[in-house]
C-alpha cells in the first residue's frame, strides 16, 4: 500500500524499547521486568466510550476503549501437583485512544487471549502514526481495531483468581 510504512515491534522481546510507544508502560515493566506477552491473559472488563466531539465548542475527544486484563507470567518451575508455576498476577488496565474500525466477537465468561498484538504504522494521511491492535482469542473475546495512542492506566497485584490484593 503506497504511503504506508509499517513498524513491527515484538512486544514480547525485553530488548525492544516500547516506552516511546505505550504511555506508562513502566507500570507493567516494573512488575514483570519486561513488557509481557499477555499470553493466556483474561479480559475481565471492557468499556467503550464514544468520546465527545463538538468542534464548535473546541472539544475533539474521539472514542476510547478501556480494557482490564488479568495477566501473569508462567515460569518453568513445576509445583507439587505437576503444574507450571505462575507468578506476578496483575490486574492491568489499558486504554486505547481515538478508537477506529473496532471489531469484537466471542465475549464470554473467561475471555482468554493468545496474545495482544500492537503494531505501529505510519500513514501519509492523518492521524499518523497509528496502532493496529489485535486481541487474539484463545477462548472467548477477540478484537481488532486501530487507535492513535495506547496507555497503561493501572497495574495492581492480584490473586491467581484475578482478585485485587487486600480484597475479600
C-alpha positions as CSV (number, residue, x, y, z in Angstrom):
1,X,0.0,0.0,0.0
2,X,1.5,3.3,-1.1
3,X,2.1,5.9,1.6
4,X,2.1,3.4,4.5
5,X,5.2,2.4,6.4
6,X,4.7,-0.3,9.0
7,X,6.9,-0.7,12.0
8,X,6.6,-4.0,13.8
9,X,7.6,-4.1,17.4
10,X,7.8,-7.5,19.1
11,X,6.2,-6.7,22.4
12,X,7.4,-10.0,23.9
13,X,11.1,-9.1,23.5
14,X,12.5,-7.5,26.6
15,X,15.2,-5.7,24.5
16,X,12.6,-3.9,22.4
17,X,12.0,-0.3,23.7
18,X,8.3,0.4,24.0
19,X,8.5,3.3,26.4
20,X,8.1,5.7,23.4
21,X,5.2,3.7,22.0
22,X,3.0,3.0,25.1
23,X,2.3,5.5,27.7
24,X,3.1,4.5,31.3
25,X,4.5,1.1,30.1
26,X,6.8,1.2,33.0
27,X,3.9,0.2,35.3
28,X,4.0,-3.3,33.8
29,X,7.7,-3.4,33.0
30,X,8.5,-2.8,36.7
31,X,6.3,-5.8,37.7
32,X,7.5,-8.3,35.1
33,X,10.9,-6.9,34.2
34,X,9.8,-6.7,30.6
35,X,6.7,-6.0,28.5
36,X,4.5,-9.1,29.0
37,X,3.2,-11.1,26.0
38,X,-0.3,-11.3,27.5
39,X,-0.3,-15.0,26.6
40,X,-3.3,-16.6,28.4
41,X,-4.3,-13.2,29.9
42,X,-8.0,-12.9,30.6
43,X,-10.1,-9.9,29.7
44,X,-12.1,-9.1,32.8
45,X,-13.8,-5.9,31.7
46,X,-14.0,-3.6,28.8
47,X,-15.6,-0.2,28.4
48,X,-16.1,1.7,25.1
49,X,-16.8,5.5,25.4
50,X,-17.9,7.2,22.2
51,X,-16.0,10.3,23.1
52,X,-17.1,13.9,23.0
53,X,-16.7,15.6,19.6
54,X,-18.1,19.1,19.5
55,X,-16.0,21.2,17.1
56,X,-18.0,24.4,17.8
57,X,-17.1,24.0,21.5
58,X,-13.5,23.1,20.7
59,X,-13.9,19.5,22.0
60,X,-12.4,16.7,19.9
61,X,-12.2,13.7,22.2
62,X,-12.6,10.6,20.0
63,X,-13.7,7.1,21.2
64,X,-11.7,5.4,23.9
65,X,-11.6,1.7,24.7
66,X,-10.6,0.7,28.2
67,X,-9.7,-2.9,28.9
68,X,-8.9,-4.6,32.3
69,X,-6.9,-7.8,32.0
70,X,-5.7,-10.4,34.4
71,X,-2.1,-11.0,33.2
72,X,0.6,-13.2,34.8
73,X,3.9,-14.9,34.0
74,X,4.3,-18.6,33.6
75,X,7.6,-19.9,34.9
76,X,9.5,-23.2,34.1
77,X,9.1,-24.3,37.7
78,X,6.7,-27.2,38.4
79,X,4.6,-27.3,41.6
80,X,3.8,-30.4,43.7
81,X,0.7,-31.1,41.6
82,X,2.8,-31.2,38.4
83,X,1.6,-27.8,37.0
84,X,3.8,-24.9,35.9
85,X,4.1,-22.2,38.5
86,X,2.6,-18.8,37.6
87,X,3.7,-15.5,39.3
88,X,3.3,-11.8,39.0
89,X,-0.5,-12.0,38.9
90,X,-1.6,-8.4,37.9
91,X,-4.8,-6.6,37.0
92,X,-3.8,-4.2,34.3
93,X,-6.0,-1.6,32.8
94,X,-5.1,-0.4,29.2
95,X,-6.7,2.4,27.3
96,X,-6.7,2.8,23.6
97,X,-7.4,6.4,22.4
98,X,-9.1,7.6,19.1
99,X,-10.6,4.1,18.5
100,X,-11.4,3.3,14.9
101,X,-12.7,0.3,13.0
102,X,-13.4,-1.6,16.2
103,X,-14.4,-5.3,15.7
104,X,-15.2,-7.7,18.5
105,X,-16.6,-11.2,18.8
106,X,-17.0,-14.1,21.2
107,X,-17.2,-12.3,24.6
108,X,-17.9,-14.9,27.3
109,X,-17.2,-15.8,30.9
110,X,-13.4,-16.2,30.5
111,X,-12.1,-14.3,27.5
112,X,-8.6,-15.8,27.5
113,X,-6.3,-14.4,24.8
114,X,-3.3,-16.0,23.0
115,X,-1.6,-12.6,22.8
116,X,-2.0,-8.9,22.5
117,X,-0.5,-7.6,19.2
118,X,0.3,-3.9,18.8
119,X,1.8,-2.7,15.5
120,X,2.7,0.9,14.9
121,X,2.0,2.2,11.4
122,X,2.9,5.5,9.7
123,X,0.4,6.8,7.2
124,X,0.6,9.6,4.6
125,X,-2.8,11.0,5.9
126,X,-3.5,11.9,9.5
127,X,-3.8,10.5,12.0
128,X,-0.3,9.2,11.9
129,X,1.3,7.2,13.4
130,X,-1.5,4.8,14.4
131,X,-1.5,1.5,16.1
132,X,-3.1,-1.7,14.7
133,X,-4.2,-3.7,17.7
134,X,-5.4,-7.3,18.0
135,X,-6.6,-9.3,20.9
136,X,-6.1,-12.9,19.5
137,X,-8.8,-15.1,21.1
138,X,-7.9,-18.4,22.8
139,X,-11.4,-18.8,24.3
140,X,-13.9,-16.0,24.3
141,X,-13.3,-12.5,23.1
142,X,-11.2,-11.5,20.2
143,X,-11.0,-7.9,18.9
144,X,-9.2,-5.8,16.3
145,X,-9.0,-2.0,15.8
146,X,-6.9,1.0,15.1
147,X,-6.0,3.7,17.6
148,X,-3.7,6.7,17.9
149,X,-2.5,6.1,21.5
150,X,-2.0,3.3,23.9
151,X,-1.6,3.8,27.6
152,X,-1.2,1.6,30.7
153,X,-3.7,3.2,33.2
154,X,-3.1,0.9,36.1
155,X,-1.3,-2.3,37.1
156,X,-2.1,-3.7,40.6
157,X,-1.2,-7.1,42.2
158,X,-3.9,-9.7,42.4
159,X,-4.5,-13.3,43.3
160,X,-4.3,-16.2,40.9
161,X,-8.1,-15.8,40.6
162,X,-7.8,-12.1,39.5
163,X,-9.0,-10.7,42.8
164,X,-7.1,-7.4,43.7
165,X,-4.7,-7.9,46.7
166,X,-6.3,-7.0,50.0
167,X,-9.9,-7.6,48.7
168,X,-12.1,-10.5,50.0
